Amino acid sequence: MKSGRTLWDEMCAHYVAGAAQANEMEVTWNSLKGKIDEQRHREVAQRLAIQSRDAMAWRDRCLAYFESVNHLPMPSEQRTGRP
């Protein structure tokens, strides 16, 4: 890979970054409470909470699947991204 990492390391980093990005969107939106009408804020916050939760679940499921197929351990720096 251009980064010098293996495909497996890149894949893990990609999934972890995607879940982190979904969580960051949720945190950013929650910081806007009181600046946006209550109903709109609540509805979007609920959707972003689902998106963040699902992103973490898909990250874990996809990486667990690929880990079982390639028999390679998760890179140590990526383990912190998984609960």
PDB file of N, CA, C and O in Angstrom:
ATOM      1  N   MET A   1       0.844  -1.168   0.000  1.00  0.00           N
ATOM      2  CA  MET A   1       0.000   0.000   0.000  1.00  0.00           C
ATOM      3  C   MET A   1       0.900   1.245   0.000  1.00  0.00           C
ATOM      4  O   MET A   1       2.045   1.191   0.449  1.00  0.00           O
ATOM      5  N   LYS A   2       0.378   2.345  -0.499  1.00  0.00           N
ATOM      6  CA  LYS A   2       1.157   3.581  -0.540  1.00  0.00           C
ATOM      7  C   LYS A   2       1.616   4.020   0.846  1.00  0.00           C
ATOM      8  O   LYS A   2       2.677   4.629   0.989  1.00  0.00           O
ATOM      9  N   SER A   3       0.826   3.713   1.857  1.00  0.00           N
ATOM     10  CA  SER A   3       1.147   4.117   3.224  1.00  0.00           C
ATOM     11  C   SER A   3       2.288   3.298   3.824  1.00  0.00           C
ATOM     12  O   SER A   3       2.856   3.673   4.849  1.00  0.00           O
ATOM     13  N   GLY A   4       2.620   2.175   3.177  1.00  0.00           N
ATOM     14  CA  GLY A   4       3.633   1.283   3.718  1.00  0.00           C
ATOM     15  C   GLY A   4       3.050   0.210   4.625  1.00  0.00           C
ATOM     16  O   GLY A   4       3.760  -0.681   5.090  1.00  0.00           O
ATOM     17  N   ARG A   5       1.749   0.307   4.869  1.00  0.00           N
ATOM     18  CA  ARG A   5       1.094  -0.710   5.695  1.00  0.00           C
ATOM     19  C   ARG A   5       0.587  -1.841   4.810  1.00  0.00           C
ATOM     20  O   ARG A   5       0.478  -1.698   3.592  1.00  0.00           O
ATOM     21  N   THR A   6       0.283  -2.955   5.438  1.00  0.00           N
ATOM     22  CA  THR A   6      -0.289  -4.081   4.702  1.00  0.00           C
ATOM     23  C   THR A   6      -1.755  -3.787   4.388  1.00  0.00           C
ATOM     24  O   THR A   6      -2.359  -2.886   4.969  1.00  0.00           O
ATOM     25  N   LEU A   7      -2.310  -4.559   3.466  1.00  0.00           N
ATOM     26  CA  LEU A   7      -3.731  -4.416   3.136  1.00  0.00           C
ATOM     27  C   LEU A   7      -4.575  -4.610   4.390  1.00  0.00           C
ATOM     28  O   LEU A   7      -5.521  -3.857   4.622  1.00  0.00           O
ATOM     29  N   TRP A   8      -4.244  -5.604   5.193  1.00  0.00           N
ATOM     30  CA  TRP A   8      -4.998  -5.879   6.421  1.00  0.00           C
ATOM     31  C   TRP A   8      -4.953  -4.679   7.364  1.00  0.00           C
ATOM     32  O   TRP A   8      -5.979  -4.284   7.916  1.00  0.00           O
ATOM     33  N   ASP A   9      -3.769  -4.100   7.551  1.00  0.00           N
ATOM     34  CA  ASP A   9      -3.646  -2.923   8.417  1.00  0.00           C
ATOM     35  C   ASP A   9      -4.461  -1.750   7.873  1.00  0.00           C
ATOM     36  O   ASP A   9      -5.120  -1.041   8.633  1.00  0.00           O
ATOM     37  N   GLU A  10      -4.412  -1.551   6.560  1.00  0.00           N
ATOM     38  CA  GLU A  10      -5.188  -0.476   5.933  1.00  0.00           C
ATOM     39  C   GLU A  10      -6.690  -0.700   6.103  1.00  0.00           C
ATOM     40  O   GLU A  10      -7.441   0.229   6.397  1.00  0.00           O
ATOM     41  N   MET A  11      -7.107  -1.938   5.913  1.00  0.00           N
ATOM     42  CA  MET A  11      -8.522  -2.262   6.058  1.00  0.00           C
ATOM     43  C   MET A  11      -9.005  -1.981   7.478  1.00  0.00           C
ATOM     44  O   MET A  11     -10.059  -1.378   7.677  1.00  0.00           O
ATOM     45  N   CYS A  12      -8.236  -2.419   8.445  1.00  0.00           N
ATOM     46  CA  CYS A  12      -8.595  -2.186   9.846  1.00  0.00           C
ATOM     47  C   CYS A  12      -8.673  -0.693  10.136  1.00  0.00           C
ATOM     48  O   CYS A  12      -9.624  -0.222  10.760  1.00  0.00           O
ATOM     49  N   ALA A  13      -7.680   0.039   9.685  1.00  0.00           N
ATOM     50  CA  ALA A  13      -7.655   1.491   9.913  1.00  0.00           C
ATOM     51  C   ALA A  13      -8.860   2.162   9.268  1.00  0.00           C
ATOM     52  O   ALA A  13      -9.441   3.086   9.836  1.00  0.00           O
ATOM     53  N   HIS A  14      -9.232   1.695   8.083  1.00  0.00           N
ATOM     54  CA  HIS A  14     -10.367   2.270   7.366  1.00  0.00           C
ATOM     55  C   HIS A  14     -11.680   2.062   8.136  1.00  0.00           C
ATOM     56  O   HIS A  14     -12.466   2.996   8.295  1.00  0.00           O
ATOM     57  N   TYR A  15     -11.904   0.850   8.602  1.00  0.00           N
ATOM     58  CA  TYR A  15     -13.130   0.564   9.361  1.00  0.00           C
ATOM     59  C   TYR A  15     -13.161   1.331  10.679  1.00  0.00           C
ATOM     60  O   TYR A  15     -14.205   1.856  11.065  1.00  0.00           O
ATOM     61  N   VAL A  16     -12.042   1.399  11.364  1.00  0.00           N
ATOM     62  CA  VAL A  16     -11.978   2.121  12.638  1.00  0.00           C
ATOM     63  C   VAL A  16     -12.225   3.616  12.406  1.00  0.00           C
ATOM     64  O   VAL A  16     -12.959   4.249  13.165  1.00  0.00           O
ATOM     65  N   ALA A  17     -11.617   4.173  11.369  1.00  0.00           N
ATOM     66  CA  ALA A  17     -11.800   5.595  11.064  1.00  0.00           C
ATOM     67  C   ALA A  17     -13.248   5.904  10.705  1.00  0.00           C
ATOM     68  O   ALA A  17     -13.775   6.943  11.102  1.00  0.00           O
ATOM     69  N   GLY A  18     -13.891   5.018   9.964  1.00  0.00           N
ATOM     70  CA  GLY A  18     -15.298   5.233   9.593  1.00  0.00           C
ATOM     71  C   GLY A  18     -16.208   5.274  10.803  1.00  0.00           C
ATOM     72  O   GLY A  18     -17.086   6.133  10.893  1.00  0.00           O
ATOM     73  N   ALA A  19     -16.008   4.356  11.733  1.00  0.00           N
ATOM     74  CA  ALA A  19     -16.821   4.347  12.952  1.00  0.00           C
ATOM     75  C   ALA A  19     -16.534   5.588  13.791  1.00  0.00           C
ATOM     76  O   ALA A  19     -17.446   6.164  14.384  1.00  0.00           O
ATOM     77  N   ALA A  20     -15.282   5.996  13.840  1.00  0.00           N
ATOM     78  CA  ALA A  20     -14.919   7.195  14.600  1.00  0.00           C
ATOM     79  C   ALA A  20     -15.557   8.434  13.982  1.00  0.00           C
ATOM     80  O   ALA A  20     -15.995   9.334  14.699  1.00  0.00           O
ATOM     81  N   GLN A  21     -15.610   8.482  12.667  1.00  0.00           N
ATOM     82  CA  GLN A  21     -16.219   9.627  11.989  1.00  0.00           C
ATOM     83  C   GLN A  21     -17.715   9.708  12.292  1.00  0.00           C
ATOM     84  O   GLN A  21     -18.245  10.798  12.510  1.00  0.00           O
ATOM     85  N   ALA A  22     -18.388   8.580  12.308  1.00  0.00           N
ATOM     86  CA  ALA A  22     -19.816   8.578  12.645  1.00  0.00           C
ATOM     87  C   ALA A  22     -20.018   9.075  14.071  1.00  0.00           C
ATOM     88  O   ALA A  22     -20.954   9.827  14.342  1.00  0.00           O
ATOM     89  N   ASN A  23     -19.147   8.659  14.978  1.00  0.00           N
ATOM     90  CA  ASN A  23     -19.240   9.109  16.364  1.00  0.00           C
ATOM     91  C   ASN A  23     -18.968  10.609  16.473  1.00  0.00           C
ATOM     92  O   ASN A  23     -19.635  11.305  17.238  1.00  0.00           O
ATOM     93  N   GLU A  24     -18.004  11.105  15.721  1.00  0.00           N
ATOM     94  CA  GLU A  24     -17.688  12.537  15.740  1.00  0.00           C
ATOM     95  C   GLU A  24     -18.861  13.375  15.246  1.00  0.00           C
ATOM     96  O   GLU A  24     -19.120  14.454  15.779  1.00  0.00           O
ATOM     97  N   MET A  25     -19.577  12.884  14.224  1.00  0.00           N
ATOM     98  CA  MET A  25     -20.757  13.610  13.742  1.00  0.00           C
ATOM     99  C   MET A  25     -21.812  13.701  14.836  1.00  0.00           C
ATOM    100  O   MET A  25     -22.449  14.739  15.011  1.00  0.00           O
ATOM    101  N   GLU A  26     -21.990  12.613  15.565  1.00  0.00           N
ATOM    102  CA  GLU A  26     -22.964  12.599  16.651  1.00  0.00           C
ATOM    103  C   GLU A  26     -22.559  13.594  17.735  1.00  0.00           C
ATOM    104  O   GLU A  26     -23.397  14.359  18.213  1.00  0.00           O
ATOM    105  N   VAL A  27     -21.307  13.593  18.120  1.00  0.00           N
ATOM    106  CA  VAL A  27     -20.817  14.513  19.152  1.00  0.00           C
ATOM    107  C   VAL A  27     -20.972  15.960  18.701  1.00  0.00           C
ATOM    108  O   VAL A  27     -21.405  16.811  19.479  1.00  0.00           O
ATOM    109  N   THR A  28     -20.621  16.242  17.449  1.00  0.00           N
ATOM    110  CA  THR A  28     -20.755  17.603  16.924  1.00  0.00           C
ATOM    111  C   THR A  28     -22.203  18.048  16.945  1.00  0.00           C
ATOM    112  O   THR A  28     -22.510  19.162  17.371  1.00  0.00           O
ATOM    113  N   TRP A  29     -23.087  17.189  16.491  1.00  0.00           N
ATOM    114  CA  TRP A  29     -24.515  17.543  16.479  1.00  0.00           C
ATOM    115  C   TRP A  29     -25.010  17.798  17.900  1.00  0.00           C
ATOM    116  O   TRP A  29     -25.735  18.764  18.138  1.00  0.00           O
ATOM    117  N   ASN A  30     -24.629  16.947  18.838  1.00  0.00           N
ATOM    118  CA  ASN A  30     -25.082  17.126  20.219  1.00  0.00           C
ATOM    119  C   ASN A  30     -24.593  18.441  20.810  1.00  0.00           C
ATOM    120  O   ASN A  30     -25.236  18.992  21.703  1.00  0.00           O
ATOM    121  N   SER A  31     -23.467  18.949  20.326  1.00  0.00           N
ATOM    122  CA  SER A  31     -22.956  20.227  20.823  1.00  0.00           C
ATOM    123  C   SER A  31     -23.812  21.405  20.361  1.00  0.00           C
ATOM    124  O   SER A  31     -23.671  22.514  20.876  1.00  0.00           O
ATOM    125  N   LEU A  32     -24.687  21.171  19.406  1.00  0.00           N
ATOM    126  CA  LEU A  32     -25.549  22.228  18.883  1.00  0.00           C
ATOM    127  C   LEU A  32     -26.893  22.323  19.605  1.00  0.00           C
ATOM    128  O   LEU A  32     -27.747  23.126  19.229  1.00  0.00           O
ATOM    129  N   LYS A  33     -27.074  21.513  20.626  1.00  0.00           N
ATOM    130  CA  LYS A  33     -28.336  21.536  21.373  1.00  0.00           C
ATOM    131  C   LYS A  33     -28.563  22.940  21.924  1.00  0.00           C
ATOM    132  O   LYS A  33     -27.661  23.557  22.490  1.00  0.00           O
ATOM    133  N   GLY A  34     -29.772  23.423  21.749  1.00  0.00           N
ATOM    134  CA  GLY A  34     -30.124  24.763  22.187  1.00  0.00           C
ATOM    135  C   GLY A  34     -29.936  25.805  21.100  1.00  0.00           C
ATOM    136  O   GLY A  34     -30.420  26.929  21.232  1.00  0.00           O
ATOM    137  N   LYS A  35     -29.245  25.452  20.037  1.00  0.00           N
ATOM    138  CA  LYS A  35     -29.020  26.373  18.925  1.00  0.00           C
ATOM    139  C   LYS A  35     -29.907  26.032  17.738  1.00  0.00           C
ATOM    140  O   LYS A  35     -29.977  26.784  16.766  1.00  0.00           O
ATOM    141  N   ILE A  36     -30.582  24.895  17.825  1.00  0.00           N
ATOM    142  CA  ILE A  36     -31.477  24.412  16.775  1.00  0.00           C
ATOM    143  C   ILE A  36     -32.789  24.049  17.457  1.00  0.00           C
ATOM    144  O   ILE A  36     -32.798  23.626  18.613  1.00  0.00           O
ATOM    145  N   ASP A  37     -33.884  24.214  16.746  1.00  0.00           N
ATOM    146  CA  ASP A  37     -35.157  23.924  17.401  1.00  0.00           C
ATOM    147  C   ASP A  37     -35.153  22.507  17.981  1.00  0.00           C
ATOM    148  O   ASP A  37     -34.577  21.578  17.414  1.00  0.00           O
ATOM    149  N   GLU A  38     -35.813  22.380  19.124  1.00  0.00           N
ATOM    150  CA  GLU A  38     -35.731  21.152  19.918  1.00  0.00           C
ATOM    151  C   GLU A  38     -36.147  19.899  19.158  1.00  0.00           C
ATOM    152  O   GLU A  38     -35.461  18.879  19.228  1.00  0.00           O
ATOM    153  N   GLN A  39     -37.248  19.961  18.440  1.00  0.00           N
ATOM    154  CA  GLN A  39     -37.732  18.771  17.726  1.00  0.00           C
ATOM    155  C   GLN A  39     -36.740  18.328  16.655  1.00  0.00           C
ATOM    156  O   GLN A  39     -36.418  17.144  16.553  1.00  0.00           O
ATOM    157  N   ARG A  40     -36.259  19.274  15.862  1.00  0.00           N
ATOM    158  CA  ARG A  40     -35.311  18.927  14.794  1.00  0.00           C
ATOM    159  C   ARG A  40     -34.026  18.349  15.405  1.00  0.00           C
ATOM    160  O   ARG A  40     -33.487  17.357  14.914  1.00  0.00           O
ATOM    161  N   HIS A  41     -33.550  18.979  16.473  1.00  0.00           N
ATOM    162  CA  HIS A  41     -32.326  18.496  17.107  1.00  0.00           C
ATOM    163  C   HIS A  41     -32.518  17.072  17.629  1.00  0.00           C
ATOM    164  O   HIS A  41     -31.657  16.216  17.428  1.00  0.00           O
ATOM    165  N   ARG A  42     -33.623  16.820  18.286  1.00  0.00           N
ATOM    166  CA  ARG A  42     -33.895  15.494  18.843  1.00  0.00           C
ATOM    167  C   ARG A  42     -33.989  14.432  17.755  1.00  0.00           C
ATOM    168  O   ARG A  42     -33.420  13.349  17.893  1.00  0.00           O
ATOM    169  N   GLU A  43     -34.710  14.740  16.664  1.00  0.00           N
ATOM    170  CA  GLU A  43     -34.882  13.773  15.580  1.00  0.00           C
ATOM    171  C   GLU A  43     -33.548  13.434  14.908  1.00  0.00           C
ATOM    172  O   GLU A  43     -33.265  12.266  14.641  1.00  0.00           O
ATOM    173  N   VAL A  44     -32.743  14.441  14.638  1.00  0.00           N
ATOM    174  CA  VAL A  44     -31.445  14.197  14.005  1.00  0.00           C
ATOM    175  C   VAL A  44     -30.520  13.471  14.982  1.00  0.00           C
ATOM    176  O   VAL A  44     -29.789  12.563  14.586  1.00  0.00           O
ATOM    177  N   ALA A  45     -30.549  13.866  16.250  1.00  0.00           N
ATOM    178  CA  ALA A  45     -29.705  13.217  17.259  1.00  0.00           C
ATOM    179  C   ALA A  45     -30.039  11.729  17.359  1.00  0.00           C
ATOM    180  O   ALA A  45     -29.141  10.899  17.503  1.00  0.00           O
ATOM    181  N   GLN A  46     -31.315  11.396  17.285  1.00  0.00           N
ATOM    182  CA  GLN A  46     -31.707   9.987  17.340  1.00  0.00           C
ATOM    183  C   GLN A  46     -31.156   9.220  16.142  1.00  0.00           C
ATOM    184  O   GLN A  46     -30.670   8.099  16.290  1.00  0.00           O
ATOM    185  N   ARG A  47     -31.230   9.816  14.972  1.00  0.00           N
ATOM    186  CA  ARG A  47     -30.719   9.148  13.761  1.00  0.00           C
ATOM    187  C   ARG A  47     -29.199   9.008  13.801  1.00  0.00           C
ATOM    188  O   ARG A  47     -28.656   7.976  13.407  1.00  0.00           O
ATOM    189  N   LEU A  48     -28.516  10.045  14.278  1.00  0.00           N
ATOM    190  CA  LEU A  48     -27.066   9.970  14.359  1.00  0.00           C
ATOM    191  C   LEU A  48     -26.615   8.956  15.407  1.00  0.00           C
ATOM    192  O   LEU A  48     -25.577   8.316  15.239  1.00  0.00           O
ATOM    193  N   ALA A  49     -27.374   8.804  16.475  1.00  0.00           N
ATOM    194  CA  ALA A  49     -27.045   7.798  17.491  1.00  0.00           C
ATOM    195  C   ALA A  49     -27.144   6.395  16.875  1.00  0.00           C
ATOM    196  O   ALA A  49     -26.299   5.537  17.128  1.00  0.00           O
ATOM    197  N   ILE A  50     -28.174   6.178  16.074  1.00  0.00           N
ATOM    198  CA  ILE A  50     -28.327   4.893  15.386  1.00  0.00           C
ATOM    199  C   ILE A  50     -27.177   4.683  14.419  1.00  0.00           C
ATOM    200  O   ILE A  50     -26.599   3.597  14.364  1.00  0.00           O
ATOM    201  N   GLN A  51     -26.841   5.718  13.654  1.00  0.00           N
ATOM    202  CA  GLN A  51     -25.762   5.602  12.679  1.00  0.00           C
ATOM    203  C   GLN A  51     -24.433   5.293  13.374  1.00  0.00           C
ATOM    204  O   GLN A  51     -23.667   4.451  12.905  1.00  0.00           O
ATOM    205  N   SER A  52     -24.166   5.960  14.466  1.00  0.00           N
ATOM    206  CA  SER A  52     -22.919   5.744  15.205  1.00  0.00           C
ATOM    207  C   SER A  52     -22.857   4.322  15.763  1.00  0.00           C
ATOM    208  O   SER A  52     -21.839   3.640  15.644  1.00  0.00           O
ATOM    209  N   ARG A  53     -23.951   3.890  16.368  1.00  0.00           N
ATOM    210  CA  ARG A  53     -24.015   2.535  16.922  1.00  0.00           C
ATOM    211  C   ARG A  53     -23.851   1.488  15.831  1.00  0.00           C
ATOM    212  O   ARG A  53     -23.113   0.518  16.002  1.00  0.00           O
ATOM    213  N   ASP A  54     -24.542   1.685  14.704  1.00  0.00           N
ATOM    214  CA  ASP A  54     -24.454   0.729  13.603  1.00  0.00           C
ATOM    215  C   ASP A  54     -23.062   0.711  12.979  1.00  0.00           C
ATOM    216  O   ASP A  54     -22.579  -0.351  12.585  1.00  0.00           O
ATOM    217  N   ALA A  55     -22.419   1.854  12.884  1.00  0.00           N
ATOM    218  CA  ALA A  55     -21.066   1.917  12.318  1.00  0.00           C
ATOM    219  C   ALA A  55     -20.096   1.104  13.170  1.00  0.00           C
ATOM    220  O   ALA A  55     -19.244   0.393  12.637  1.00  0.00           O
ATOM    221  N   MET A  56     -20.223   1.208  14.484  1.00  0.00           N
ATOM    222  CA  MET A  56     -19.354   0.435  15.370  1.00  0.00           C
ATOM    223  C   MET A  56     -19.648  -1.061  15.245  1.00  0.00           C
ATOM    224  O   MET A  56     -18.731  -1.883  15.227  1.00  0.00           O
ATOM    225  N   ALA A  57     -20.931  -1.403  15.160  1.00  0.00           N
ATOM    226  CA  ALA A  57     -21.301  -2.815  15.042  1.00  0.00           C
ATOM    227  C   ALA A  57     -20.801  -3.400  13.721  1.00  0.00           C
ATOM    228  O   ALA A  57     -20.255  -4.504  13.706  1.00  0.00           O
ATOM    229  N   TRP A  58     -20.979  -2.677  12.614  1.00  0.00           N
ATOM    230  CA  TRP A  58     -20.507  -3.166  11.323  1.00  0.00           C
ATOM    231  C   TRP A  58     -18.991  -3.257  11.295  1.00  0.00           C
ATOM    232  O   TRP A  58     -18.435  -4.202  10.735  1.00  0.00           O
ATOM    233  N   ARG A  59     -18.314  -2.277  11.899  1.00  0.00           N
ATOM    234  CA  ARG A  59     -16.859  -2.321  11.989  1.00  0.00           C
ATOM    235  C   ARG A  59     -16.430  -3.623  12.654  1.00  0.00           C
ATOM    236  O   ARG A  59     -15.575  -4.346  12.141  1.00  0.00           O
ATOM    237  N   ASP A  60     -17.032  -3.906  13.792  1.00  0.00           N
ATOM    238  CA  ASP A  60     -16.654  -5.096  14.555  1.00  0.00           C
ATOM    239  C   ASP A  60     -16.983  -6.383  13.805  1.00  0.00           C
ATOM    240  O   ASP A  60     -16.183  -7.318  13.787  1.00  0.00           O
ATOM    241  N   ARG A  61     -18.157  -6.428  13.187  1.00  0.00           N
ATOM    242  CA  ARG A  61     -18.559  -7.642  12.462  1.00  0.00           C
ATOM    243  C   ARG A  61     -17.689  -7.881  11.233  1.00  0.00           C
ATOM    244  O   ARG A  61     -17.239  -9.000  10.988  1.00  0.00           O
ATOM    245  N   CYS A  62     -17.457  -6.827  10.469  1.00  0.00           N
ATOM    246  CA  CYS A  62     -16.653  -6.979   9.249  1.00  0.00           C
ATOM    247  C   CYS A  62     -15.222  -7.371   9.582  1.00  0.00           C
ATOM    248  O   CYS A  62     -14.658  -8.271   8.959  1.00  0.00           O
ATOM    249  N   LEU A  63     -14.636  -6.699  10.562  1.00  0.00           N
ATOM    250  CA  LEU A  63     -13.260  -7.024  10.911  1.00  0.00           C
ATOM    251  C   LEU A  63     -13.151  -8.420  11.524  1.00  0.00           C
ATOM    252  O   LEU A  63     -12.167  -9.123  11.298  1.00  0.00           O
ATOM    253  N   ALA A  64     -14.148  -8.815  12.290  1.00  0.00           N
ATOM    254  CA  ALA A  64     -14.131 -10.168  12.861  1.00  0.00           C
ATOM    255  C   ALA A  64     -14.214 -11.210  11.746  1.00  0.00           C
ATOM    256  O   ALA A  64     -13.542 -12.240  11.802  1.00  0.00           O
ATOM    257  N   TYR A  65     -15.033 -10.940  10.741  1.00  0.00           N
ATOM    258  CA  TYR A  65     -15.140 -11.873   9.622  1.00  0.00           C
ATOM    259  C   TYR A  65     -13.791 -11.991   8.905  1.00  0.00           C
ATOM    260  O   TYR A  65     -13.280 -13.093   8.706  1.00  0.00           O
ATOM    261  N   PHE A  66     -13.225 -10.849   8.521  1.00  0.00           N
ATOM    262  CA  PHE A  66     -11.964 -10.886   7.787  1.00  0.00           C
ATOM    263  C   PHE A  66     -10.833 -11.451   8.642  1.00  0.00           C
ATOM    264  O   PHE A  66      -9.923 -12.098   8.123  1.00  0.00           O
ATOM    265  N   GLU A  67     -10.888 -11.209   9.937  1.00  0.00           N
ATOM    266  CA  GLU A  67      -9.892 -11.783  10.847  1.00  0.00           C
ATOM    267  C   GLU A  67      -9.995 -13.309  10.845  1.00  0.00           C
ATOM    268  O   GLU A  67      -8.980 -14.004  10.903  1.00  0.00           O
ATOM    269  N   SER A  68     -11.225 -13.827  10.778  1.00  0.00           N
ATOM    270  CA  SER A  68     -11.416 -15.282  10.775  1.00  0.00           C
ATOM    271  C   SER A  68     -10.976 -15.904   9.450  1.00  0.00           C
ATOM    272  O   SER A  68     -10.576 -17.068   9.415  1.00  0.00           O
ATOM    273  N   VAL A  69     -11.045 -15.145   8.375  1.00  0.00           N
ATOM    274  CA  VAL A  69     -10.670 -15.652   7.057  1.00  0.00           C
ATOM    275  C   VAL A  69      -9.156 -15.614   6.860  1.00  0.00           C
ATOM    276  O   VAL A  69      -8.568 -16.570   6.355  1.00  0.00           O
ATOM    277  N   ASN A  70      -8.527 -14.504   7.260  1.00  0.00           N
ATOM    278  CA  ASN A  70      -7.098 -14.370   6.979  1.00  0.00           C
ATOM    279  C   ASN A  70      -6.211 -14.842   8.135  1.00  0.00           C
ATOM    280  O   ASN A  70      -4.994 -14.951   7.984  1.00  0.00           O
ATOM    281  N   HIS A  71      -6.815 -15.116   9.268  1.00  0.00           N
ATOM    282  CA  HIS A  71      -6.090 -15.626  10.440  1.00  0.00           C
ATOM    283  C   HIS A  71      -4.970 -14.701  10.898  1.00  0.00           C
ATOM    284  O   HIS A  71      -3.987 -15.148  11.487  1.00  0.00           O
ATOM    285  N   LEU A  72      -5.125 -13.413  10.625  1.00  0.00           N
ATOM    286  CA  LEU A  72      -4.165 -12.420  11.093  1.00  0.00           C
ATOM    287  C   LEU A  72      -4.758 -11.698  12.292  1.00  0.00           C
ATOM    288  O   LEU A  72      -5.960 -11.431  12.315  1.00  0.00           O
ATOM    289  N   PRO A  73      -3.951 -11.382  13.275  1.00  0.00           N
ATOM    290  CA  PRO A  73      -4.474 -10.642  14.424  1.00  0.00           C
ATOM    291  C   PRO A  73      -4.741  -9.187  14.052  1.00  0.00           C
ATOM    292  O   PRO A  73      -4.164  -8.658  13.102  1.00  0.00           O
ATOM    293  N   MET A  74      -5.610  -8.562  14.804  1.00  0.00           N
ATOM    294  CA  MET A  74      -5.855  -7.133  14.625  1.00  0.00           C
ATOM    295  C   MET A  74      -4.572  -6.384  14.948  1.00  0.00           C
ATOM    296  O   MET A  74      -3.888  -6.725  15.913  1.00  0.00           O
ATOM    297  N   PRO A  75      -4.235  -5.375  14.162  1.00  0.00           N
ATOM    298  CA  PRO A  75      -3.083  -4.550  14.521  1.00  0.00           C
ATOM    299  C   PRO A  75      -3.316  -3.930  15.896  1.00  0.00           C
ATOM    300  O   PRO A  75      -4.431  -3.508  16.201  1.00  0.00           O
ATOM    301  N   SER A  76      -2.291  -3.869  16.720  1.00  0.00           N
ATOM    302  CA  SER A  76      -2.464  -3.409  18.097  1.00  0.00           C
ATOM    303  C   SER A  76      -3.046  -2.002  18.169  1.00  0.00           C
ATOM    304  O   SER A  76      -3.854  -1.729  19.056  1.00  0.00           O
ATOM    305  N   GLU A  77      -2.665  -1.103  17.271  1.00  0.00           N
ATOM    306  CA  GLU A  77      -3.195   0.257  17.312  1.00  0.00           C
ATOM    307  C   GLU A  77      -4.672   0.316  16.948  1.00  0.00           C
ATOM    308  O   GLU A  77      -5.346   1.295  17.267  1.00  0.00           O
ATOM    309  N   GLN A  78      -5.188  -0.718  16.283  1.00  0.00           N
ATOM    310  CA  GLN A  78      -6.601  -0.751  15.919  1.00  0.00           C
ATOM    311  C   GLN A  78      -7.457  -1.354  17.018  1.00  0.00           C
ATOM    312  O   GLN A  78      -8.664  -1.114  17.054  1.00  0.00           O
ATOM    313  N   ARG A  79      -6.881  -2.108  17.889  1.00  0.00           N
ATOM    314  CA  ARG A  79      -7.660  -2.751  18.953  1.00  0.00           C
ATOM    315  C   ARG A  79      -8.349  -1.729  19.837  1.00  0.00           C
ATOM    316  O   ARG A  79      -9.430  -1.999  20.359  1.00  0.00           O
ATOM    317  N   THR A  80      -7.747  -0.565  20.015  1.00  0.00           N
ATOM    318  CA  THR A  80      -8.357   0.457  20.865  1.00  0.00           C
ATOM    319  C   THR A  80      -9.625   1.022  20.248  1.00  0.00           C
ATOM    320  O   THR A  80     -10.444   1.609  20.956  1.00  0.00           O
ATOM    321  N   GLY A  81      -9.804   0.858  18.939  1.00  0.00           N
ATOM    322  CA  GLY A  81     -11.000   1.340  18.281  1.00  0.00           C
ATOM    323  C   GLY A  81     -12.187   0.418  18.425  1.00  0.00           C
ATOM    324  O   GLY A  81     -13.304   0.769  18.046  1.00  0.00           O
ATOM    325  N   ARG A  82     -11.950  -0.768  18.974  1.00  0.00           N
ATOM    326  CA  ARG A  82     -13.028  -1.748  19.138  1.00  0.00           C
ATOM    327  C   ARG A  82     -13.350  -1.902  20.613  1.00  0.00           C
ATOM    328  O   ARG A  82     -12.447  -1.961  21.448  1.00  0.00           O
ATOM    329  N   PRO A  83     -14.638  -1.968  20.935  1.00  0.00           N
ATOM    330  CA  PRO A  83     -14.997  -2.157  22.354  1.00  0.00           C
ATOM    331  C   PRO A  83     -14.627  -3.526  22.864  1.00  0.00           C
ATOM    332  O   PRO A  83     -14.863  -3.835  24.032  1.00  0.00           O
TER     333      PRO A  83
END
